[in-house]
Amino acid sequence: MSKRITPADIPAPVVELCQTLARHGQRAWVVGGCLRDLLRGQPAADWDLATDARPEQVQAIFPRVIPTGIQHGTVTVRHRGGSYELTTLRGEGAYSDGRRPDSVQFVSDIADDLGRRDFTINAIAYDPVADQLVDPHGGLLDLERRTIRAVGEPARRFGEDGLRVLRAARFAATLEFALDPSTEQAIRPTLATFQRVSAERVREEWLKALKAREPARAFQVMRRTGILAVTYPALAALSDELWQRTMVAVDESRAEPCLRLAALLFALRDDPSALARGATARVDESVAEWLVRYRFSNQERERVLRLLALAWPAGAESFSEADLRRFAREVSRAHLDEVAELGELAAHAFVGAGSPAEQRARQLRARLREVVRAETPLTARELALGGRELMSELGVAPGPRVGQLIDGLLAAVLEDPRQNTRERLLDTARALLDSEARGVAPGARAEAARPSTAGEPREE
């Protein structure tokens, strides 16, 4: 059941804003997601207020007001170190761009304002001064039923703002609610409006959905209603079996958006079953293009593509310890466990639980964790000798040659971490310089320069 709220449940600065408006003959209500979450007994943030005061009245009442969206009746009030959006009660005109109303008309009745909102669970208001809850569309009952239902006529709501269909799918995951049948049925006929939503907003909703406990709830809705066919046709066209395997991988992965996005896109590799053969599949170029088109950041794109490309390296089951360190160097310490986790998840979902591929992936992940635990040097910065010391001790002039020496030293340490002492690295650097002077081929220098370890056990 929904929680019974009182003024004590509302943060003091928010109540103070409402009280200040009341002293000036105006009213204010807590609205939106913060109230919905509070009624669900969940932590609330980003407290928003609706008020019958006009924007110019709010500006006159409070000393610190920012006109953030004043053309639509919204201002931001700074109070006691926080920022609070106050929006004048309003009705709306037509949505010719499929996202925002062409015009707004200020109204005085909170019920009129709630009638323009997307879903009943978001169309509830609470006045903490009068301790009065306003629920003209049955949002409290829908909260108890764990149902997402459009306010009024669903097709009209979705035809006004194309983002609302994607929000419905996202709420299905983040709130773990079911879509009301009539609300879901109205999505497909209004997809033309959804097609006008910006790529940036689509990306934001996907990332929010991927943070849910079970992201598959959102993507199942997207596929079922045609939203996914608009956003990513190749993903929507996966076979039912491959799609269900993908949903398993997404839900079982750690709640890290880039990792989950990689799990979602894993089936778009040219051959997901390559895991069973220990082979690396090619990542479809369309994945990279899609990430660019939907405005994922450079860092997000790089992480997702690296995860997809390296989740299962060819021949990993026969990696020597040196091979393992070189692979860890390629992936980077920061993303090593993510790559190994995706490989294990993919083997489980796309090959099968308990399969040899899953066992190999689990073993690889355990071995990579040992590399991290052992603090094996994987980068030039982790070497016991830096470029300045090389130049000082060996008389090497600044320039590309120093970087080449560092690369050679790192290669030697990746082969055998015991070489990472100042003295041994200096010996190795001298050997590399000597090889260079004698014209030894670059590929042979690291081996030629390796200090003798006769009598010492050698890592394999």
VOLO-853139 format. One record per residue (C-alpha): residue in one letter; residue number from 1; y, z, x. Coordinates in steps of 0.001 Angstrom, whole numbers. Last residue first. Example, Ala and Ser with C-alpha at 12.3 -4.5 7.8 and 13.67 -1.06 7.14 Angstrom:
<recs>
[rec S 2 [-1060 7140 13670]] [rec A 1 [-4500 7800 12300]] 
</recs>
This chain:
<recs>
[rec E 460 [-19336 -17582 55100]] [rec E 459 [-17866 -14702 57092]] [rec R 458 [-18852 -14498 60761]] [rec P 457 [-20360 -11357 62312]] [rec E 456 [-18779 -10763 65723]] [rec G 455 [-20679 -11310 69013]] [rec A 454 [-18697 -14395 69852]] [rec T 453 [-15489 -14503 67884]] [rec S 452 [-13681 -16974 70122]] [rec P 451 [-10199 -17823 69012]] [rec R 450 [-9976 -20782 66620]] [rec A 449 [-7717 -23445 68097]] [rec A 448 [-10268 -26248 68049]] [rec E 447 [-11109 -25498 64435]] [rec A 446 [-7453 -25462 63408]] [rec R 445 [-6712 -28535 65517]] [rec A 444 [-9421 -30854 64188]] [rec G 443 [-7545 -32164 61193]] [rec P 442 [-4428 -32716 63309]] [rec A 441 [-6238 -35073 65746]] [rec V 440 [-6130 -33765 69320]] [rec G 439 [-3339 -35380 71352]] [rec R 438 [-3608 -33123 74390]] [rec A 437 [-159 -31683 73728]] [rec E 436 [-1076 -31069 70102]] [rec S 435 [-4273 -29333 71107]] [rec D 434 [-2269 -27095 73460]] [rec L 433 [196 -26304 70691]] [rec L 432 [-2653 -25402 68361]] [rec A 431 [-4283 -23259 71051]] [rec R 430 [-998 -21425 71606]] [rec A 429 [-714 -20851 67853]] [rec T 428 [-4258 -19495 67729]] [rec D 427 [-3557 -17090 70584]] [rec L 426 [-369 -15958 68849]] [rec L 425 [-2310 -15513 65629]] [rec R 424 [-4916 -13448 67449]] [rec E 423 [-2301 -11124 68929]] [rec R 422 [-354 -10622 65717]] [rec T 421 [-3437 -9945 63637]] [rec N 420 [-4633 -12103 60754]] [rec Q 419 [-7660 -13643 62497]] [rec R 418 [-9946 -11220 60668]] [rec P 417 [-9173 -13188 57493]] [rec D 416 [-11541 -16007 58612]] [rec E 415 [-11208 -19459 57047]] [rec L 414 [-8124 -18466 55095]] [rec V 413 [-6773 -16987 58329]] [rec A 412 [-7274 -20249 60233]] [rec A 411 [-5611 -22286 57481]] [rec L 410 [-2718 -19829 57465]] [rec L 409 [-2257 -20261 61217]] [rec G 408 [-2256 -24045 60896]] [rec D 407 [318 -23934 58116]] [rec I 406 [2477 -21622 60256]] [rec L 405 [2233 -24095 63147]] [rec Q 404 [3274 -26958 60904]] [rec G 403 [6231 -24919 59644]] [rec V 402 [7345 -24242 63204]] [rec R 401 [7047 -27951 64096]] [rec P 400 [9291 -28873 61176]] [rec G 399 [12302 -27380 62955]] [rec P 398 [13503 -24491 65102]] [rec A 397 [12529 -24812 68770]] [rec V 396 [9261 -23326 69958]] [rec G 395 [9630 -20966 72929]] [rec L 394 [6230 -19383 72398]] [rec E 393 [7190 -15739 71862]] [rec S 392 [10635 -16231 70307]] [rec M 391 [9827 -19287 68222]] [rec L 390 [6582 -17791 66979]] [rec E 389 [8301 -14472 66330]] [rec R 388 [10925 -16177 64177]] [rec G 387 [8242 -18108 62267]] [rec G 386 [6349 -15036 61191]] [rec L 385 [3240 -13226 62414]] [rec A 384 [966 -10858 60472]] [rec L 383 [591 -13508 57794]] [rec E 382 [1376 -12510 54208]] [rec R 381 [4541 -14594 54047]] [rec A 380 [2516 -17694 54904]] [rec T 379 [493 -17274 51737]] [rec L 378 [-3054 -16296 50793]] [rec P 377 [-3613 -13236 52990]] [rec T 376 [-6694 -11365 51687]] [rec E 375 [-5644 -8280 49756]] [rec A 374 [-9320 -7257 49390]] [rec R 373 [-8743 -6595 45695]] [rec V 372 [-7351 -10098 45196]] [rec V 371 [-10332 -11737 46901]] [rec E 370 [-12656 -9401 44991]] [rec R 369 [-11059 -10540 41739]] [rec L 368 [-11876 -14094 42747]] [rec R 367 [-15539 -13148 43146]] [rec A 366 [-15636 -11570 39681]] [rec R 365 [-14034 -14648 38126]] [rec L 364 [-16505 -16936 39873]] [rec Q 363 [-19418 -14811 38631]] [rec R 362 [-18124 -15005 35067]] [rec A 361 [-17732 -18776 35355]] [rec R 360 [-21270 -19119 36724]] [rec Q 359 [-22641 -17011 33856]] [rec E 358 [-20691 -19066 31323]] [rec A 357 [-22023 -22303 32812]] [rec P 356 [-25579 -20922 32829]] [rec S 355 [-25200 -20357 29073]] [rec G 354 [-25014 -16825 27669]] [rec A 353 [-22556 -17855 24985]] [rec G 352 [-22268 -21616 24783]] [rec V 351 [-20810 -24718 26393]] [rec F 350 [-17436 -25087 24690]] [rec A 349 [-16668 -21510 23669]] [rec H 348 [-18303 -19458 26438]] [rec A 347 [-17554 -21978 29178]] [rec A 346 [-13984 -22245 27921]] [rec L 345 [-13506 -18486 27908]] [rec E 344 [-14887 -18124 31446]] [rec G 343 [-12747 -20951 32810]] [rec L 342 [-9718 -19607 30949]] [rec E 341 [-10284 -16173 32469]] [rec A 340 [-10591 -17602 35983]] [rec V 339 [-7304 -19459 35638]] [rec E 338 [-5572 -16409 34170]] [rec D 337 [-7043 -14168 36890]] [rec L 336 [-5593 -16341 39635]] [rec H 335 [-2152 -16773 38146]] [rec A 334 [-113 -14391 40314]] [rec R 333 [-2345 -14822 43380]] [rec S 332 [-1641 -18518 43602]] [rec V 331 [-3919 -21319 42309]] [rec E 330 [-4080 -23234 45598]] [rec R 329 [-4386 -20049 47684]] [rec A 328 [-7169 -18788 45442]] [rec F 327 [-8979 -22079 45989]] [rec R 326 [-8595 -21697 49745]] [rec R 325 [-9877 -18127 49505]] [rec L 324 [-12910 -19253 47516]] [rec D 323 [-13680 -22038 49950]] [rec A 322 [-13578 -19441 52759]] [rec E 321 [-15998 -17216 50840]] [rec S 320 [-18279 -20218 50388]] [rec F 319 [-18068 -22010 47067]] [rec S 318 [-21440 -23099 45633]] [rec E 317 [-20733 -22272 41965]] [rec A 316 [-17240 -23703 42311]] [rec G 315 [-18550 -27219 42934]] [rec A 314 [-15749 -28831 40917]] [rec P 313 [-13070 -26344 39959]] [rec W 312 [-13214 -24790 36484]] [rec A 311 [-9941 -23589 35015]] [rec L 310 [-8055 -25557 37677]] [rec A 309 [-6629 -28511 35757]] [rec L 308 [-6107 -26741 32448]] [rec L 307 [-4580 -23653 34023]] [rec R 306 [-2408 -25777 36271]] [rec L 305 [-1185 -27766 33261]] [rec V 304 [-383 -24608 31292]] [rec R 303 [1416 -22924 34173]] [rec E 302 [3470 -25982 35104]] [rec R 301 [4502 -26613 31506]] [rec E 300 [5551 -22992 30976]] [rec Q 299 [7584 -22929 34195]] [rec N 298 [9324 -26204 33382]] [rec S 297 [10172 -24861 29943]] [rec F 296 [8441 -26142 26823]] [rec R 295 [10728 -28573 25041]] [rec Y 294 [8328 -30041 22494]] [rec R 293 [8533 -33508 24036]] [rec V 292 [7900 -32123 27528]] [rec L 291 [4764 -30253 26503]] [rec W 290 [3626 -33336 24580]] [rec E 289 [4005 -35564 27639]] [rec A 288 [1981 -33160 29778]] [rec V 287 [-799 -33091 27176]] [rec S 286 [-614 -36876 26760]] [rec E 285 [-1601 -37239 30399]] [rec D 284 [-5095 -36020 29485]] [rec V 283 [-6327 -33424 31946]] [rec R 282 [-9225 -34820 33972]] [rec A 281 [-12448 -32833 33925]] [rec T 280 [-13641 -30812 36906]] [rec A 279 [-17397 -30739 37295]] [rec G 278 [-19767 -27772 37229]] [rec R 277 [-22171 -29659 34995]] [rec A 276 [-21843 -27346 32002]] [rec L 275 [-18104 -27150 32557]] [rec A 274 [-17946 -30929 32164]] [rec S 273 [-18542 -30162 28464]] [rec P 272 [-14764 -30216 27962]] [rec D 271 [-14712 -33945 28776]] [rec D 270 [-11421 -35855 28819]] [rec R 269 [-9403 -32667 28580]] [rec L 268 [-7983 -32452 25071]] [rec A 267 [-10455 -29653 24226]] [rec F 266 [-8493 -27336 26527]] [rec L 265 [-5310 -27612 24466]] [rec L 264 [-5761 -24396 22497]] [rec A 263 [-7090 -22549 25556]] [rec A 262 [-4056 -23752 27528]] [rec L 261 [-1785 -22497 24747]] [rec R 260 [-3605 -19168 24841]] [rec L 259 [-3014 -18822 28574]] [rec C 258 [623 -19825 28183]] [rec P 257 [1157 -17383 25293]] [rec E 256 [-449 -14281 26860]] [rec A 255 [-2446 -12334 24299]] [rec R 254 [-5682 -12464 26331]] [rec S 253 [-8146 -15068 25178]] [rec E 252 [-10720 -14432 22463]] [rec D 251 [-8617 -15866 19643]] [rec V 250 [-7795 -19087 21497]] [rec A 249 [-11353 -19683 22732]] [rec V 248 [-12838 -19115 19263]] [rec M 247 [-10283 -21471 17713]] [rec T 246 [-11217 -24154 20235]] [rec R 245 [-14907 -23825 19355]] [rec Q 244 [-13956 -24279 15708]] [rec W 243 [-12011 -27428 16589]] [rec L 242 [-14849 -28847 18653]] [rec E 241 [-17236 -28408 15738]] [rec D 240 [-14798 -29796 13172]] [rec S 239 [-14184 -32841 15338]] [rec L 238 [-10745 -32971 16921]] [rec A 237 [-8207 -35072 15007]] [rec A 236 [-5662 -32250 14572]] [rec L 235 [-5414 -31915 18334]] [rec A 234 [-4809 -35636 18793]] [rec P 233 [-2221 -35638 15978]] [rec Y 232 [-30 -32913 17551]] [rec T 231 [3004 -31932 15450]] [rec V 230 [2549 -34103 12368]] [rec A 229 [-1248 -33763 12252]] [rec L 228 [-753 -30041 12907]] [rec I 227 [1323 -29594 9742]] [rec G 226 [-1327 -31400 7691]] [rec T 225 [-2216 -28469 5420]] [rec R 224 [-5640 -27571 6808]] [rec R 223 [-4656 -28130 10441]] [rec M 222 [-1559 -25945 10252]] [rec V 221 [-3374 -23276 8237]] [rec Q 220 [-6169 -23138 10806]] [rec F 219 [-3509 -23003 13508]] [rec A 218 [-1898 -19909 12032]] [rec R 217 [-5116 -17945 11529]] [rec A 216 [-6331 -19108 14942]] [rec P 215 [-3605 -16970 16532]] [rec E 214 [-5702 -13823 15947]] [rec R 213 [-3883 -10786 17379]] [rec A 212 [-622 -12726 17201]] [rec K 211 [1224 -13750 20365]] [rec L 210 [183 -17398 19947]] [rec A 209 [1947 -17492 16577]] [rec K 208 [5254 -16547 18200]] [rec L 207 [4773 -19256 20838]] [rec W 206 [4006 -21844 18173]] [rec E 205 [7076 -20810 16154]] [rec E 204 [9379 -21138 19158]] [rec R 203 [7925 -24551 20091]] [rec V 202 [8508 -25850 16570]] [rec R 201 [12103 -24610 16725]] [rec E 200 [12714 -26420 20015]] [rec A 199 [11155 -29644 18737]] [rec S 198 [13735 -29785 15975]] [rec V 197 [12635 -29849 12333]] [rec R 196 [12988 -33267 10694]] [rec Q 195 [9231 -33782 10380]] [rec F 194 [9086 -30644 8221]] [rec T 193 [11096 -32444 5542]] [rec A 192 [8547 -35247 5399]] [rec L 191 [5872 -32548 5252]] [rec T 190 [6876 -31636 1686]] [rec P 189 [3797 -32932 -185]] [rec R 188 [1491 -31205 2360]] [rec I 187 [3075 -27762 2022]] [rec A 186 [3116 -27303 -1760]] [rec Q 185 [-630 -26599 -1967]] [rec E 184 [-202 -23637 385]] [rec T 183 [2378 -21993 -1877]] [rec S 182 [249 -22579 -4959]] [rec P 181 [-2764 -21041 -3218]] [rec D 180 [-892 -17915 -1964]] [rec L 179 [-1281 -17934 1794]] [rec A 178 [-3323 -15091 3261]] [rec F 177 [-1836 -12330 5431]] [rec E 176 [-2619 -11348 9026]] [rec L 175 [1066 -10499 9561]] [rec T 174 [1350 -12448 12837]] [rec A 173 [-1295 -14998 11887]] [rec A 172 [-477 -15929 8281]] [rec F 171 [3179 -15371 9205]] [rec R 170 [2920 -18310 11628]] [rec A 169 [1512 -20632 8992]] [rec A 168 [4251 -19722 6501]] [rec R 167 [6847 -20067 9265]] [rec L 166 [5593 -23595 9862]] [rec V 165 [6077 -24450 6200]] [rec R 164 [9516 -22821 6260]] [rec L 163 [10784 -24970 9119]] [rec G 162 [11279 -27902 6763]] [rec D 161 [14121 -26191 4911]] [rec E 160 [15127 -27350 1442]] [rec G 159 [11940 -29228 584]] [rec F 158 [9875 -26177 1496]] [rec R 157 [11754 -23940 -958]] [rec R 156 [11718 -26619 -3654]] [rec A 155 [8012 -27258 -3221]] [rec P 154 [7333 -23511 -3448]] [rec E 153 [9175 -22999 -6796]] [rec G 152 [10477 -19433 -6961]] [rec V 151 [10237 -17430 -3745]] [rec A 150 [7239 -18636 -1778]] [rec R 149 [4133 -16478 -1548]] [rec I 148 [2517 -15003 1553]] [rec T 147 [-112 -12490 441]] [rec R 146 [-1278 -9181 1905]] [rec R 145 [-1969 -7894 -1630]] [rec E 144 [107 -4789 -928]] [rec L 143 [2851 -6877 646]] [rec D 142 [2617 -9276 -2296]] [rec L 141 [3145 -6356 -4681]] [rec L 140 [6209 -5277 -2741]] [rec G 139 [7566 -8826 -2748]] [rec G 138 [7479 -9099 -6514]] [rec H 137 [10436 -11454 -6872]] [rec P 136 [13296 -9159 -7997]] [rec D 135 [12689 -6431 -5393]] [rec V 134 [15761 -4227 -4903]] [rec L 133 [15196 -786 -3356]] [rec Q 132 [17814 1905 -3957]] [rec D 131 [18622 4936 -1806]] [rec A 130 [22280 4600 -2957]] [rec V 129 [23558 4772 638]] [rec P 128 [20366 3321 2124]] [rec D 127 [20621 149 0]] [rec Y 126 [17321 -1692 410]] [rec A 125 [16626 -5392 -72]] [rec I 124 [13472 -7441 -683]] [rec A 123 [13230 -11224 -402]] [rec N 122 [11292 -11398 2894]] [rec I 121 [7971 -10442 1280]] [rec T 120 [8823 -12867 -1524]] [rec F 119 [9001 -15801 863]] [rec D 118 [11797 -18244 1756]] [rec R 117 [15110 -16765 632]] [rec R 116 [17525 -18275 -1914]] [rec G 115 [16648 -15820 -4700]] [rec L 114 [17478 -12832 -2496]] [rec D 113 [21159 -13783 -2621]] [rec D 112 [21214 -14038 -6387]] [rec A 111 [19474 -10650 -6647]] [rec I 110 [22146 -9106 -4378]] [rec D 109 [24825 -9984 -6933]] [rec S 108 [28375 -10625 -5677]] [rec V 107 [28195 -14269 -4673]] [rec F 106 [29641 -16340 -1819]] [rec Q 105 [29009 -20044 -2104]] [rec V 104 [27407 -21856 809]] [rec S 103 [27583 -25498 1810]] [rec D 102 [25498 -28229 3410]] [rec P 101 [22591 -25794 3594]] [rec R 100 [20590 -25805 6812]] [rec R 99 [17232 -27282 7850]] [rec G 98 [16248 -30414 5941]] [rec D 97 [19433 -32233 6977]] [rec S 96 [20662 -32736 3387]] [rec Y 95 [19989 -29137 2399]] [rec A 94 [21878 -28934 -921]] [rec G 93 [24112 -25985 -1799]] [rec E 92 [23476 -22335 -1161]] [rec G 91 [24129 -19003 -2816]] [rec R 90 [25560 -16145 -893]] [rec L 89 [25760 -12442 -219]] [rec T 88 [27882 -12030 2925]] [rec T 87 [25904 -11718 6122]] [rec L 86 [26166 -8762 8495]] [rec E 85 [24352 -9120 11801]] [rec Y 84 [24111 -5932 13837]] [rec S 83 [24691 -5530 17570]] [rec G 82 [24085 -2178 19259]] [rec G 81 [25974 122 21651]] [rec R 80 [27277 2428 18948]] [rec H 79 [28509 -432 16789]] [rec R 78 [29129 -4105 17508]] [rec V 77 [29306 -6073 14280]] [rec T 76 [27988 -9625 14222]] [rec V 75 [29348 -11991 11594]] [rec T 74 [27559 -14204 9094]] [rec G 73 [29153 -15888 6056]] [rec H 72 [27846 -19410 6639]] [rec Q 71 [31022 -20633 8350]] [rec I 70 [31209 -17186 10009]] [rec G 69 [28122 -17764 12056]] [rec T 68 [28760 -15684 15196]] [rec P 67 [32219 -14433 14216]] [rec I 66 [32022 -11373 16558]] [rec V 65 [33317 -8087 15118]] [rec R 64 [34503 -5009 17001]] [rec P 63 [37062 -2955 15069]] [rec F 62 [35245 -2863 11730]] [rec I 61 [36935 -2936 8307]] [rec A 60 [39221 -5958 8779]] [rec Q 59 [36480 -8150 10214]] [rec V 58 [34154 -7119 7387]] [rec Q 57 [36863 -8059 4894]] [rec E 56 [37327 -11452 6565]] [rec P 55 [33582 -12065 6317]] [rec R 54 [33542 -11282 2588]] [rec A 53 [32097 -7942 1504]] [rec D 52 [29117 -8145 -879]] [rec T 51 [26880 -7271 2031]] [rec A 50 [23556 -8311 3542]] [rec L 49 [22439 -6413 6614]] [rec D 48 [20154 -7261 9511]] [rec W 47 [18358 -4804 11803]] [rec D 46 [16937 -6574 14826]] [rec A 45 [13884 -4320 15183]] [rec A 44 [11232 -2693 13019]] [rec P 43 [8133 -728 13985]] [rec Q 42 [5357 -1121 11388]] [rec G 41 [4682 924 8260]] [rec R 40 [4409 -2218 6150]] [rec L 39 [7636 -1322 4342]] [rec L 38 [9346 -1036 7729]] [rec D 37 [8031 -4463 8712]] [rec R 36 [9440 -6064 5574]] [rec L 35 [12745 -4221 6039]] [rec C 34 [13106 -5502 9612]] [rec G 33 [11992 -8979 8556]] [rec G 32 [14775 -9527 6071]] [rec V 31 [17199 -7158 4379]] [rec V 30 [19021 -3815 4735]] [rec W 29 [21623 -3728 1970]] [rec A 28 [25383 -3308 2016]] [rec R 27 [27955 -2391 -602]] [rec Q 26 [31758 -2546 -675]] [rec G 25 [34471 -150 -1927]] [rec H 24 [35947 620 1470]] [rec R 23 [34073 3921 1737]] [rec A 22 [30901 1963 888]] [rec L 21 [31452 -374 3859]] [rec T 20 [31642 2645 6177]] [rec Q 19 [28509 4096 4617]] [rec C 18 [26579 868 5171]] [rec L 17 [27662 733 8811]] [rec E 16 [26732 4400 9230]] [rec V 15 [23280 3752 7774]] [rec V 14 [22730 1073 10422]] [rec P 13 [23923 3390 13221]] [rec A 12 [21585 6160 11948]] [rec P 11 [18442 4025 12093]] [rec I 10 [16806 3617 8652]] [rec D 9 [13741 5699 7837]] [rec A 8 [15905 8719 6923]] [rec P 7 [17510 6625 4158]] [rec T 6 [14120 6658 2406]] [rec I 5 [11155 4304 2418]] [rec R 4 [7957 4372 389]] [rec K 3 [5435 2446 2474]] [rec S 2 [3591 -548 1067]] [rec M 1 [0 0 0]] 
</recs>
